[in-house]
């Protein structure tokens, strides 16, 4: 059975503020827990607490969960990625989770600016445990410009504009790619070269998660040559 202290912690982790203060979050499923390795504080099942369903996020939860520490990423490790994706106001948890997953698949880091909280249960689920292995970092909007400039890399803005280059035209060198929300686009005042994913004109725009994933795939092919 869980101790009273563990029950109290789990209740705390049901809120964004609680997760931030504790620097922990809940993960679900045996594979996810295995992937977390040494980040796991303790595991629990429905046999350990009558409040199991309150502590997990899925309607049909897997009967195994854990409390894990939020991964810490050094700036050095973060900057080792050949591609740094900046998410500017991407609030949809599914998109953020998808981009974290694609970043893991194609060797990128993710910098989040006023985007969905990464330990939000919906982001965690969509990331398919990539939250544990993709270098990611959340920064304040007022600090974003200076941090991006500190990478000393060319900047590409993922946006459908006249004169935009194609993903395979991005130079094979470390770079920053900025992606904005589908509603507002990129709002960070950061200059860069526009890069676009061509698609059927009958479609108004690609989902930002899909567009970023395609770009990262093309980058991985280019860098592998």
Secondary structure as UniProt FT lines:
FT   HELIX           4..12
FT   TURN            13..14
FT   HELIX           16..22
FT   STRAND          24..28
FT   HELIX           30..36
FT   HELIX           37..39
FT   STRAND          40..44
FT   TURN            46..48
FT   TURN            50..51
FT   HELIX           52..55
FT   TURN            59..60
FT   STRAND          65..69
FT   HELIX           75..79
FT   STRAND          83..88
FT   HELIX           93..106
FT   STRAND          108..113
FT   TURN            118..119
FT   HELIX           121..127
FT   TURN            128..129
FT   HELIX           130..133
FT   STRAND          136..139
FT   HELIX           141..150
FT   STRAND          154..158
FT   TURN            162..163
FT   STRAND          165..166
FT   HELIX           167..169
FT   STRAND          175..181
FT   TURN            182..184
FT   STRAND          193..196
FT   TURN            201..202
FT   HELIX           208..224
//
